[in-house]
Amino acid sequence: MIFYFSGTGNSRWVALSLAAQLKEEAWNITDNKKRERGCYR
């Protein structure tokens, strides 16, 4: 699991590329839709 923050999109691109290569998930730490009660699951 890879957590990232991106203001311009550069970190997002790197995180998604890395996640694809490692067969992991990339999570934007500011995305409230993926959080439940403030905790990632």
PDB file of all heavy atoms in Angstrom:
ATOM      1  N   MET A   1       0.847  -1.160   0.000  1.00  0.00           N
ATOM      2  CA  MET A   1       0.000   0.000   0.000  1.00  0.00           C
ATOM      3  C   MET A   1       0.899   1.231   0.000  1.00  0.00           C
ATOM      4  O   MET A   1       1.817   1.343   0.795  1.00  0.00           O
ATOM      5  CB  MET A   1      -0.886  -0.018   1.240  1.00  0.00           C
ATOM      6  CG  MET A   1      -1.900   1.070   1.260  1.00  0.00           C
ATOM      7  SD  MET A   1      -3.048   0.965   2.642  1.00  0.00           S
ATOM      8  CE  MET A   1      -3.892  -0.549   2.252  1.00  0.00           C
ATOM      9  N   ILE A   2       0.612   2.123  -0.925  1.00  0.00           N
ATOM     10  CA  ILE A   2       1.403   3.345  -1.069  1.00  0.00           C
ATOM     11  C   ILE A   2       0.484   4.539  -0.832  1.00  0.00           C
ATOM     12  O   ILE A   2      -0.553   4.666  -1.483  1.00  0.00           O
ATOM     13  CB  ILE A   2       2.030   3.431  -2.472  1.00  0.00           C
ATOM     14  CG1 ILE A   2       2.976   2.249  -2.679  1.00  0.00           C
ATOM     15  CG2 ILE A   2       2.732   4.769  -2.673  1.00  0.00           C
ATOM     16  CD1 ILE A   2       3.450   2.090  -4.095  1.00  0.00           C
ATOM     17  N   PHE A   3       0.849   5.383   0.114  1.00  0.00           N
ATOM     18  CA  PHE A   3       0.108   6.599   0.401  1.00  0.00           C
ATOM     19  C   PHE A   3       0.829   7.770  -0.255  1.00  0.00           C
ATOM     20  O   PHE A   3       2.052   7.835  -0.226  1.00  0.00           O
ATOM     21  CB  PHE A   3       0.027   6.844   1.911  1.00  0.00           C
ATOM     22  CG  PHE A   3      -0.797   5.819   2.624  1.00  0.00           C
ATOM     23  CD1 PHE A   3      -0.203   4.704   3.181  1.00  0.00           C
ATOM     24  CD2 PHE A   3      -2.168   5.973   2.735  1.00  0.00           C
ATOM     25  CE1 PHE A   3      -0.956   3.751   3.837  1.00  0.00           C
ATOM     26  CE2 PHE A   3      -2.931   5.022   3.393  1.00  0.00           C
ATOM     27  CZ  PHE A   3      -2.327   3.912   3.944  1.00  0.00           C
ATOM     28  N   TYR A   4       0.056   8.674  -0.834  1.00  0.00           N
ATOM     29  CA  TYR A   4       0.687   9.832  -1.478  1.00  0.00           C
ATOM     30  C   TYR A   4      -0.152  11.086  -1.290  1.00  0.00           C
ATOM     31  O   TYR A   4      -1.349  11.018  -1.043  1.00  0.00           O
ATOM     32  CB  TYR A   4       0.923   9.574  -2.972  1.00  0.00           C
ATOM     33  CG  TYR A   4      -0.347   9.532  -3.792  1.00  0.00           C
ATOM     34  CD1 TYR A   4      -0.841  10.674  -4.414  1.00  0.00           C
ATOM     35  CD2 TYR A   4      -1.056   8.351  -3.964  1.00  0.00           C
ATOM     36  CE1 TYR A   4      -2.009  10.644  -5.165  1.00  0.00           C
ATOM     37  CE2 TYR A   4      -2.216   8.305  -4.713  1.00  0.00           C
ATOM     38  CZ  TYR A   4      -2.692   9.452  -5.305  1.00  0.00           C
ATOM     39  OH  TYR A   4      -3.847   9.431  -6.042  1.00  0.00           O
ATOM     40  N   PHE A   5       0.494  12.214  -1.393  1.00  0.00           N
ATOM     41  CA  PHE A   5      -0.147  13.519  -1.443  1.00  0.00           C
ATOM     42  C   PHE A   5       0.396  14.210  -2.682  1.00  0.00           C
ATOM     43  O   PHE A   5       1.599  14.197  -2.927  1.00  0.00           O
ATOM     44  CB  PHE A   5       0.186  14.355  -0.207  1.00  0.00           C
ATOM     45  CG  PHE A   5      -0.269  15.784  -0.356  1.00  0.00           C
ATOM     46  CD1 PHE A   5      -1.587  16.124  -0.148  1.00  0.00           C
ATOM     47  CD2 PHE A   5       0.624  16.762  -0.742  1.00  0.00           C
ATOM     48  CE1 PHE A   5      -2.009  17.436  -0.312  1.00  0.00           C
ATOM     49  CE2 PHE A   5       0.213  18.074  -0.903  1.00  0.00           C
ATOM     50  CZ  PHE A   5      -1.106  18.412  -0.686  1.00  0.00           C
ATOM     51  N   SER A   6      -0.491  14.810  -3.448  1.00  0.00           N
ATOM     52  CA  SER A   6      -0.042  15.475  -4.657  1.00  0.00           C
ATOM     53  C   SER A   6      -0.812  16.768  -4.864  1.00  0.00           C
ATOM     54  O   SER A   6      -2.038  16.753  -4.939  1.00  0.00           O
ATOM     55  CB  SER A   6      -0.237  14.553  -5.859  1.00  0.00           C
ATOM     56  OG  SER A   6       0.276  15.147  -7.025  1.00  0.00           O
ATOM     57  N   GLY A   7      -0.103  17.841  -4.959  1.00  0.00           N
ATOM     58  CA  GLY A   7      -0.731  19.129  -5.238  1.00  0.00           C
ATOM     59  C   GLY A   7      -0.782  19.416  -6.727  1.00  0.00           C
ATOM     60  O   GLY A   7      -1.715  20.031  -7.228  1.00  0.00           O
ATOM     61  N   THR A   8       0.237  18.950  -7.452  1.00  0.00           N
ATOM     62  CA  THR A   8       0.323  19.245  -8.886  1.00  0.00           C
ATOM     63  C   THR A   8       0.101  18.020  -9.771  1.00  0.00           C
ATOM     64  O   THR A   8      -0.057  18.157 -10.976  1.00  0.00           O
ATOM     65  CB  THR A   8       1.710  19.820  -9.234  1.00  0.00           C
ATOM     66  OG1 THR A   8       2.700  18.848  -8.915  1.00  0.00           O
ATOM     67  CG2 THR A   8       1.986  21.096  -8.477  1.00  0.00           C
ATOM     68  N   GLY A   9       0.122  16.831  -9.176  1.00  0.00           N
ATOM     69  CA  GLY A   9      -0.070  15.611  -9.957  1.00  0.00           C
ATOM     70  C   GLY A   9       1.202  14.813 -10.165  1.00  0.00           C
ATOM     71  O   GLY A   9       1.142  13.651 -10.563  1.00  0.00           O
ATOM     72  N   ASN A  10       2.353  15.426  -9.897  1.00  0.00           N
ATOM     73  CA  ASN A  10       3.615  14.715 -10.100  1.00  0.00           C
ATOM     74  C   ASN A  10       3.769  13.536  -9.149  1.00  0.00           C
ATOM     75  O   ASN A  10       4.132  12.431  -9.564  1.00  0.00           O
ATOM     76  CB  ASN A  10       4.801  15.666  -9.938  1.00  0.00           C
ATOM     77  CG  ASN A  10       4.834  16.731 -11.014  1.00  0.00           C
ATOM     78  OD1 ASN A  10       4.352  16.520 -12.117  1.00  0.00           O
ATOM     79  ND2 ASN A  10       5.376  17.874 -10.687  1.00  0.00           N
ATOM     80  N   SER A  11       3.486  13.755  -7.873  1.00  0.00           N
ATOM     81  CA  SER A  11       3.602  12.675  -6.887  1.00  0.00           C
ATOM     82  C   SER A  11       2.572  11.579  -7.161  1.00  0.00           C
ATOM     83  O   SER A  11       2.837  10.400  -6.955  1.00  0.00           O
ATOM     84  CB  SER A  11       3.417  13.210  -5.472  1.00  0.00           C
ATOM     85  OG  SER A  11       4.424  14.124  -5.168  1.00  0.00           O
ATOM     86  N   ARG A  12       1.393  11.981  -7.628  1.00  0.00           N
ATOM     87  CA  ARG A  12       0.359  10.999  -7.975  1.00  0.00           C
ATOM     88  C   ARG A  12       0.852  10.080  -9.089  1.00  0.00           C
ATOM     89  O   ARG A  12       0.707   8.867  -9.022  1.00  0.00           O
ATOM     90  CB  ARG A  12      -0.928  11.709  -8.407  1.00  0.00           C
ATOM     91  CG  ARG A  12      -2.038  10.755  -8.777  1.00  0.00           C
ATOM     92  CD  ARG A  12      -3.292  11.528  -9.214  1.00  0.00           C
ATOM     93  NE  ARG A  12      -4.405  10.653  -9.429  1.00  0.00           N
ATOM     94  CZ  ARG A  12      -4.678  10.062 -10.598  1.00  0.00           C
ATOM     95  NH1 ARG A  12      -3.918  10.320 -11.655  1.00  0.00           N
ATOM     96  NH2 ARG A  12      -5.694   9.243 -10.719  1.00  0.00           N
ATOM     97  N   TRP A  13       1.437  10.673 -10.112  1.00  0.00           N
ATOM     98  CA  TRP A  13       1.938   9.890 -11.238  1.00  0.00           C
ATOM     99  C   TRP A  13       3.000   8.889 -10.777  1.00  0.00           C
ATOM    100  O   TRP A  13       2.968   7.724 -11.158  1.00  0.00           O
ATOM    101  CB  TRP A  13       2.512  10.807 -12.322  1.00  0.00           C
ATOM    102  CG  TRP A  13       2.979  10.059 -13.518  1.00  0.00           C
ATOM    103  CD1 TRP A  13       2.208   9.659 -14.578  1.00  0.00           C
ATOM    104  CD2 TRP A  13       4.301   9.575 -13.753  1.00  0.00           C
ATOM    105  NE1 TRP A  13       2.991   8.965 -15.470  1.00  0.00           N
ATOM    106  CE2 TRP A  13       4.286   8.887 -14.991  1.00  0.00           C
ATOM    107  CE3 TRP A  13       5.485   9.651 -13.066  1.00  0.00           C
ATOM    108  CZ2 TRP A  13       5.412   8.291 -15.526  1.00  0.00           C
ATOM    109  CZ3 TRP A  13       6.614   9.046 -13.597  1.00  0.00           C
ATOM    110  CH2 TRP A  13       6.565   8.384 -14.819  1.00  0.00           C
ATOM    111  N   VAL A  14       3.928   9.350  -9.949  1.00  0.00           N
ATOM    112  CA  VAL A  14       4.981   8.478  -9.433  1.00  0.00           C
ATOM    113  C   VAL A  14       4.377   7.370  -8.580  1.00  0.00           C
ATOM    114  O   VAL A  14       4.723   6.199  -8.723  1.00  0.00           O
ATOM    115  CB  VAL A  14       6.031   9.279  -8.628  1.00  0.00           C
ATOM    116  CG1 VAL A  14       6.995   8.350  -7.918  1.00  0.00           C
ATOM    117  CG2 VAL A  14       6.773  10.235  -9.540  1.00  0.00           C
ATOM    118  N   ALA A  15       3.454   7.724  -7.687  1.00  0.00           N
ATOM    119  CA  ALA A  15       2.833   6.731  -6.802  1.00  0.00           C
ATOM    120  C   ALA A  15       2.058   5.681  -7.600  1.00  0.00           C
ATOM    121  O   ALA A  15       2.155   4.484  -7.311  1.00  0.00           O
ATOM    122  CB  ALA A  15       1.909   7.421  -5.810  1.00  0.00           C
ATOM    123  N   LEU A  16       1.305   6.104  -8.588  1.00  0.00           N
ATOM    124  CA  LEU A  16       0.536   5.157  -9.396  1.00  0.00           C
ATOM    125  C   LEU A  16       1.449   4.260 -10.234  1.00  0.00           C
ATOM    126  O   LEU A  16       1.188   3.064 -10.379  1.00  0.00           O
ATOM    127  CB  LEU A  16      -0.453   5.900 -10.300  1.00  0.00           C
ATOM    128  CG  LEU A  16      -1.585   6.630  -9.584  1.00  0.00           C
ATOM    129  CD1 LEU A  16      -2.440   7.398 -10.576  1.00  0.00           C
ATOM    130  CD2 LEU A  16      -2.430   5.678  -8.758  1.00  0.00           C
ATOM    131  N   SER A  17       2.515   4.827 -10.776  1.00  0.00           N
ATOM    132  CA  SER A  17       3.476   4.034 -11.544  1.00  0.00           C
ATOM    133  C   SER A  17       4.164   3.001 -10.663  1.00  0.00           C
ATOM    134  O   SER A  17       4.297   1.835 -11.036  1.00  0.00           O
ATOM    135  CB  SER A  17       4.528   4.938 -12.185  1.00  0.00           C
ATOM    136  OG  SER A  17       3.941   5.818 -13.092  1.00  0.00           O
ATOM    137  N   LEU A  18       4.597   3.432  -9.493  1.00  0.00           N
ATOM    138  CA  LEU A  18       5.248   2.530  -8.549  1.00  0.00           C
ATOM    139  C   LEU A  18       4.282   1.445  -8.073  1.00  0.00           C
ATOM    140  O   LEU A  18       4.639   0.263  -8.004  1.00  0.00           O
ATOM    141  CB  LEU A  18       5.780   3.330  -7.361  1.00  0.00           C
ATOM    142  CG  LEU A  18       6.575   2.566  -6.318  1.00  0.00           C
ATOM    143  CD1 LEU A  18       7.810   1.926  -6.941  1.00  0.00           C
ATOM    144  CD2 LEU A  18       6.980   3.494  -5.193  1.00  0.00           C
ATOM    145  N   ALA A  19       3.061   1.833  -7.774  1.00  0.00           N
ATOM    146  CA  ALA A  19       2.056   0.869  -7.326  1.00  0.00           C
ATOM    147  C   ALA A  19       1.790  -0.183  -8.400  1.00  0.00           C
ATOM    148  O   ALA A  19       1.651  -1.374  -8.086  1.00  0.00           O
ATOM    149  CB  ALA A  19       0.761   1.592  -6.962  1.00  0.00           C
ATOM    150  N   ALA A  20       1.730   0.222  -9.645  1.00  0.00           N
ATOM    151  CA  ALA A  20       1.494  -0.724 -10.740  1.00  0.00           C
ATOM    152  C   ALA A  20       2.653  -1.714 -10.857  1.00  0.00           C
ATOM    153  O   ALA A  20       2.430  -2.915 -11.044  1.00  0.00           O
ATOM    154  CB  ALA A  20       1.300   0.028 -12.057  1.00  0.00           C
ATOM    155  N   GLN A  21       3.866  -1.228 -10.734  1.00  0.00           N
ATOM    156  CA  GLN A  21       5.037  -2.098 -10.836  1.00  0.00           C
ATOM    157  C   GLN A  21       5.123  -3.074  -9.673  1.00  0.00           C
ATOM    158  O   GLN A  21       5.549  -4.213  -9.845  1.00  0.00           O
ATOM    159  CB  GLN A  21       6.314  -1.268 -10.901  1.00  0.00           C
ATOM    160  CG  GLN A  21       6.458  -0.511 -12.192  1.00  0.00           C
ATOM    161  CD  GLN A  21       7.708   0.344 -12.216  1.00  0.00           C
ATOM    162  OE1 GLN A  21       8.579   0.239 -11.357  1.00  0.00           O
ATOM    163  NE2 GLN A  21       7.793   1.216 -13.209  1.00  0.00           N
ATOM    164  N   LEU A  22       4.701  -2.628  -8.492  1.00  0.00           N
ATOM    165  CA  LEU A  22       4.777  -3.473  -7.292  1.00  0.00           C
ATOM    166  C   LEU A  22       3.491  -4.259  -7.037  1.00  0.00           C
ATOM    167  O   LEU A  22       3.406  -4.997  -6.067  1.00  0.00           O
ATOM    168  CB  LEU A  22       5.089  -2.601  -6.068  1.00  0.00           C
ATOM    169  CG  LEU A  22       6.415  -1.876  -6.083  1.00  0.00           C
ATOM    170  CD1 LEU A  22       6.538  -0.957  -4.881  1.00  0.00           C
ATOM    171  CD2 LEU A  22       7.573  -2.874  -6.117  1.00  0.00           C
ATOM    172  N   LYS A  23       2.496  -4.043  -7.902  1.00  0.00           N
ATOM    173  CA  LYS A  23       1.178  -4.677  -7.743  1.00  0.00           C
ATOM    174  C   LYS A  23       0.586  -4.356  -6.374  1.00  0.00           C
ATOM    175  O   LYS A  23       0.125  -5.217  -5.646  1.00  0.00           O
ATOM    176  CB  LYS A  23       1.268  -6.177  -7.971  1.00  0.00           C
ATOM    177  CG  LYS A  23       1.676  -6.518  -9.384  1.00  0.00           C
ATOM    178  CD  LYS A  23       1.690  -8.004  -9.618  1.00  0.00           C
ATOM    179  CE  LYS A  23       1.982  -8.265 -11.064  1.00  0.00           C
ATOM    180  NZ  LYS A  23       3.268  -8.774 -11.346  1.00  0.00           N
ATOM    181  N   GLU A  24       0.624  -3.061  -6.049  1.00  0.00           N
ATOM    182  CA  GLU A  24       0.104  -2.541  -4.786  1.00  0.00           C
ATOM    183  C   GLU A  24      -0.988  -1.515  -5.092  1.00  0.00           C
ATOM    184  O   GLU A  24      -1.205  -1.157  -6.237  1.00  0.00           O
ATOM    185  CB  GLU A  24       1.218  -1.861  -3.983  1.00  0.00           C
ATOM    186  CG  GLU A  24       2.255  -2.797  -3.441  1.00  0.00           C
ATOM    187  CD  GLU A  24       1.766  -3.586  -2.239  1.00  0.00           C
ATOM    188  OE1 GLU A  24       0.779  -3.165  -1.596  1.00  0.00           O
ATOM    189  OE2 GLU A  24       2.371  -4.618  -1.944  1.00  0.00           O
ATOM    190  N   GLU A  25      -1.642  -1.039  -4.044  1.00  0.00           N
ATOM    191  CA  GLU A  25      -2.630   0.016  -4.174  1.00  0.00           C
ATOM    192  C   GLU A  25      -1.988   1.354  -3.841  1.00  0.00           C
ATOM    193  O   GLU A  25      -1.141   1.428  -2.954  1.00  0.00           O
ATOM    194  CB  GLU A  25      -3.787  -0.199  -3.193  1.00  0.00           C
ATOM    195  CG  GLU A  25      -4.659  -1.380  -3.505  1.00  0.00           C
ATOM    196  CD  GLU A  25      -5.795  -1.451  -2.503  1.00  0.00           C
ATOM    197  OE1 GLU A  25      -6.739  -0.655  -2.624  1.00  0.00           O
ATOM    198  OE2 GLU A  25      -5.710  -2.305  -1.611  1.00  0.00           O
ATOM    199  N   ALA A  26      -2.413   2.405  -4.527  1.00  0.00           N
ATOM    200  CA  ALA A  26      -1.962   3.759  -4.221  1.00  0.00           C
ATOM    201  C   ALA A  26      -3.155   4.521  -3.652  1.00  0.00           C
ATOM    202  O   ALA A  26      -4.240   4.507  -4.232  1.00  0.00           O
ATOM    203  CB  ALA A  26      -1.437   4.449  -5.472  1.00  0.00           C
ATOM    204  N   TRP A  27      -2.954   5.166  -2.516  1.00  0.00           N
ATOM    205  CA  TRP A  27      -4.023   5.880  -1.827  1.00  0.00           C
ATOM    206  C   TRP A  27      -3.652   7.342  -1.654  1.00  0.00           C
ATOM    207  O   TRP A  27      -2.609   7.649  -1.097  1.00  0.00           O
ATOM    208  CB  TRP A  27      -4.244   5.282  -0.435  1.00  0.00           C
ATOM    209  CG  TRP A  27      -4.768   3.893  -0.453  1.00  0.00           C
ATOM    210  CD1 TRP A  27      -4.117   2.773  -0.865  1.00  0.00           C
ATOM    211  CD2 TRP A  27      -6.051   3.472  -0.026  1.00  0.00           C
ATOM    212  NE1 TRP A  27      -4.919   1.682  -0.705  1.00  0.00           N
ATOM    213  CE2 TRP A  27      -6.106   2.078  -0.196  1.00  0.00           C
ATOM    214  CE3 TRP A  27      -7.156   4.129   0.498  1.00  0.00           C
ATOM    215  CZ2 TRP A  27      -7.241   1.345   0.135  1.00  0.00           C
ATOM    216  CZ3 TRP A  27      -8.267   3.391   0.814  1.00  0.00           C
ATOM    217  CH2 TRP A  27      -8.313   2.022   0.636  1.00  0.00           C
ATOM    218  N   ASN A  28      -4.521   8.207  -2.106  1.00  0.00           N
ATOM    219  CA  ASN A  28      -4.355   9.636  -1.897  1.00  0.00           C
ATOM    220  C   ASN A  28      -4.771   9.934  -0.457  1.00  0.00           C
ATOM    221  O   ASN A  28      -5.911   9.677  -0.071  1.00  0.00           O
ATOM    222  CB  ASN A  28      -5.231  10.407  -2.876  1.00  0.00           C
ATOM    223  CG  ASN A  28      -5.062  11.892  -2.774  1.00  0.00           C
ATOM    224  OD1 ASN A  28      -4.537  12.417  -1.805  1.00  0.00           O
ATOM    225  ND2 ASN A  28      -5.523  12.592  -3.790  1.00  0.00           N
ATOM    226  N   ILE A  29      -3.876  10.478   0.338  1.00  0.00           N
ATOM    227  CA  ILE A  29      -4.173  10.685   1.753  1.00  0.00           C
ATOM    228  C   ILE A  29      -5.223  11.764   1.992  1.00  0.00           C
ATOM    229  O   ILE A  29      -5.756  11.870   3.088  1.00  0.00           O
ATOM    230  CB  ILE A  29      -2.902  10.997   2.573  1.00  0.00           C
ATOM    231  CG1 ILE A  29      -2.234  12.264   2.087  1.00  0.00           C
ATOM    232  CG2 ILE A  29      -1.959   9.829   2.557  1.00  0.00           C
ATOM    233  CD1 ILE A  29      -1.073  12.702   2.965  1.00  0.00           C
ATOM    234  N   THR A  30      -5.546  12.545   0.991  1.00  0.00           N
ATOM    235  CA  THR A  30      -6.574  13.574   1.160  1.00  0.00           C
ATOM    236  C   THR A  30      -7.923  13.133   0.624  1.00  0.00           C
ATOM    237  O   THR A  30      -8.889  13.888   0.695  1.00  0.00           O
ATOM    238  CB  THR A  30      -6.155  14.876   0.457  1.00  0.00           C
ATOM    239  OG1 THR A  30      -6.003  14.636  -0.933  1.00  0.00           O
ATOM    240  CG2 THR A  30      -4.872  15.428   1.048  1.00  0.00           C
ATOM    241  N   ASP A  31      -8.031  11.930   0.121  1.00  0.00           N
ATOM    242  CA  ASP A  31      -9.280  11.434  -0.450  1.00  0.00           C
ATOM    243  C   ASP A  31     -10.146  10.821   0.654  1.00  0.00           C
ATOM    244  O   ASP A  31      -9.915   9.713   1.100  1.00  0.00           O
ATOM    245  CB  ASP A  31      -8.986  10.396  -1.528  1.00  0.00           C
ATOM    246  CG  ASP A  31     -10.246   9.965  -2.272  1.00  0.00           C
ATOM    247  OD1 ASP A  31     -11.341  10.465  -1.954  1.00  0.00           O
ATOM    248  OD2 ASP A  31     -10.115   9.129  -3.179  1.00  0.00           O
ATOM    249  N   ASN A  32     -11.169  11.540   1.081  1.00  0.00           N
ATOM    250  CA  ASN A  32     -12.026  11.082   2.170  1.00  0.00           C
ATOM    251  C   ASN A  32     -12.938   9.926   1.768  1.00  0.00           C
ATOM    252  O   ASN A  32     -13.476   9.238   2.615  1.00  0.00           O
ATOM    253  CB  ASN A  32     -12.893  12.229   2.695  1.00  0.00           C
ATOM    254  CG  ASN A  32     -12.074  13.239   3.460  1.00  0.00           C
ATOM    255  OD1 ASN A  32     -11.130  12.875   4.140  1.00  0.00           O
ATOM    256  ND2 ASN A  32     -12.423  14.497   3.329  1.00  0.00           N
ATOM    257  N   LYS A  33     -13.123   9.692   0.491  1.00  0.00           N
ATOM    258  CA  LYS A  33     -13.996   8.613   0.039  1.00  0.00           C
ATOM    259  C   LYS A  33     -13.435   7.234   0.387  1.00  0.00           C
ATOM    260  O   LYS A  33     -14.170   6.288   0.533  1.00  0.00           O
ATOM    261  CB  LYS A  33     -14.186   8.702  -1.475  1.00  0.00           C
ATOM    262  CG  LYS A  33     -14.916   9.930  -1.921  1.00  0.00           C
ATOM    263  CD  LYS A  33     -14.985  10.001  -3.435  1.00  0.00           C
ATOM    264  CE  LYS A  33     -15.535  11.334  -3.879  1.00  0.00           C
ATOM    265  NZ  LYS A  33     -15.426  11.494  -5.314  1.00  0.00           N
ATOM    266  N   LYS A  34     -12.129   7.131   0.505  1.00  0.00           N
ATOM    267  CA  LYS A  34     -11.497   5.840   0.778  1.00  0.00           C
ATOM    268  C   LYS A  34     -11.295   5.607   2.277  1.00  0.00           C
ATOM    269  O   LYS A  34     -10.806   4.575   2.673  1.00  0.00           O
ATOM    270  CB  LYS A  34     -10.154   5.750   0.066  1.00  0.00           C
ATOM    271  CG  LYS A  34     -10.293   5.696  -1.427  1.00  0.00           C
ATOM    272  CD  LYS A  34      -8.948   5.550  -2.083  1.00  0.00           C
ATOM    273  CE  LYS A  34      -9.089   5.493  -3.582  1.00  0.00           C
ATOM    274  NZ  LYS A  34      -7.796   5.419  -4.234  1.00  0.00           N
ATOM    275  N   ARG A  35     -11.652   6.607   3.090  1.00  0.00           N
ATOM    276  CA  ARG A  35     -11.440   6.481   4.527  1.00  0.00           C
ATOM    277  C   ARG A  35     -12.757   6.198   5.225  1.00  0.00           C
ATOM    278  O   ARG A  35     -13.798   6.691   4.832  1.00  0.00           O
ATOM    279  CB  ARG A  35     -10.851   7.762   5.104  1.00  0.00           C
ATOM    280  CG  ARG A  35      -9.401   7.913   4.776  1.00  0.00           C
ATOM    281  CD  ARG A  35      -8.779   8.968   5.610  1.00  0.00           C
ATOM    282  NE  ARG A  35      -9.157  10.270   5.086  1.00  0.00           N
ATOM    283  CZ  ARG A  35      -8.903  11.400   5.707  1.00  0.00           C
ATOM    284  NH1 ARG A  35      -8.318  11.397   6.864  1.00  0.00           N
ATOM    285  NH2 ARG A  35      -9.247  12.541   5.167  1.00  0.00           N
ATOM    286  N   GLU A  36     -12.687   5.425   6.267  1.00  0.00           N
ATOM    287  CA  GLU A  36     -13.849   5.155   7.087  1.00  0.00           C
ATOM    288  C   GLU A  36     -13.466   5.464   8.526  1.00  0.00           C
ATOM    289  O   GLU A  36     -12.544   4.859   9.072  1.00  0.00           O
ATOM    290  CB  GLU A  36     -14.260   3.697   6.949  1.00  0.00           C
ATOM    291  CG  GLU A  36     -15.536   3.351   7.685  1.00  0.00           C
ATOM    292  CD  GLU A  36     -15.950   1.924   7.445  1.00  0.00           C
ATOM    293  OE1 GLU A  36     -15.952   1.497   6.284  1.00  0.00           O
ATOM    294  OE2 GLU A  36     -16.261   1.247   8.434  1.00  0.00           O
ATOM    295  N   ARG A  37     -14.130   6.436   9.110  1.00  0.00           N
ATOM    296  CA  ARG A  37     -13.836   6.857  10.485  1.00  0.00           C
ATOM    297  C   ARG A  37     -12.381   7.297  10.654  1.00  0.00           C
ATOM    298  O   ARG A  37     -11.757   7.044  11.668  1.00  0.00           O
ATOM    299  CB  ARG A  37     -14.158   5.745  11.467  1.00  0.00           C
ATOM    300  CG  ARG A  37     -15.599   5.399  11.525  1.00  0.00           C
ATOM    301  CD  ARG A  37     -15.860   4.395  12.609  1.00  0.00           C
ATOM    302  NE  ARG A  37     -17.209   3.890  12.503  1.00  0.00           N
ATOM    303  CZ  ARG A  37     -17.584   2.709  12.918  1.00  0.00           C
ATOM    304  NH1 ARG A  37     -16.713   1.908  13.477  1.00  0.00           N
ATOM    305  NH2 ARG A  37     -18.809   2.320  12.788  1.00  0.00           N
ATOM    306  N   GLY A  38     -11.785   7.891   9.614  1.00  0.00           N
ATOM    307  CA  GLY A  38     -10.434   8.400   9.720  1.00  0.00           C
ATOM    308  C   GLY A  38      -9.333   7.361   9.597  1.00  0.00           C
ATOM    309  O   GLY A  38      -8.184   7.658   9.759  1.00  0.00           O
ATOM    310  N   CYS A  39      -9.693   6.122   9.304  1.00  0.00           N
ATOM    311  CA  CYS A  39      -8.706   5.055   9.192  1.00  0.00           C
ATOM    312  C   CYS A  39      -8.784   4.406   7.819  1.00  0.00           C
ATOM    313  O   CYS A  39      -9.868   4.170   7.311  1.00  0.00           O
ATOM    314  CB  CYS A  39      -8.944   3.957  10.235  1.00  0.00           C
ATOM    315  SG  CYS A  39      -8.787   4.542  11.912  1.00  0.00           S
ATOM    316  N   TYR A  40      -7.642   4.131   7.253  1.00  0.00           N
ATOM    317  CA  TYR A  40      -7.610   3.412   5.993  1.00  0.00           C
ATOM    318  C   TYR A  40      -7.753   1.928   6.284  1.00  0.00           C
ATOM    319  O   TYR A  40      -7.239   1.423   7.258  1.00  0.00           O
ATOM    320  CB  TYR A  40      -6.294   3.656   5.254  1.00  0.00           C
ATOM    321  CG  TYR A  40      -6.238   5.022   4.647  1.00  0.00           C
ATOM    322  CD1 TYR A  40      -5.700   6.092   5.347  1.00  0.00           C
ATOM    323  CD2 TYR A  40      -6.740   5.253   3.384  1.00  0.00           C
ATOM    324  CE1 TYR A  40      -5.661   7.351   4.787  1.00  0.00           C
ATOM    325  CE2 TYR A  40      -6.704   6.510   2.821  1.00  0.00           C
ATOM    326  CZ  TYR A  40      -6.159   7.556   3.527  1.00  0.00           C
ATOM    327  OH  TYR A  40      -6.121   8.790   2.972  1.00  0.00           O
ATOM    328  N   ARG A  41      -8.477   1.249   5.442  1.00  0.00           N
ATOM    329  CA  ARG A  41      -8.666  -0.191   5.621  1.00  0.00           C
ATOM    330  C   ARG A  41      -8.285  -0.906   4.369  1.00  0.00           C
ATOM    331  O   ARG A  41      -8.410  -0.507   3.320  1.00  0.00           O
ATOM    332  CB  ARG A  41     -10.105  -0.509   5.959  1.00  0.00           C
ATOM    333  CG  ARG A  41     -10.481   0.093   7.287  1.00  0.00           C
ATOM    334  CD  ARG A  41     -11.896  -0.256   7.610  1.00  0.00           C
ATOM    335  NE  ARG A  41     -12.263   0.471   8.790  1.00  0.00           N
ATOM    336  CZ  ARG A  41     -12.564  -0.108   9.925  1.00  0.00           C
ATOM    337  NH1 ARG A  41     -12.578  -1.386  10.022  1.00  0.00           N
ATOM    338  NH2 ARG A  41     -12.893   0.622  10.958  1.00  0.00           N
TER     339      ARG A  41
END
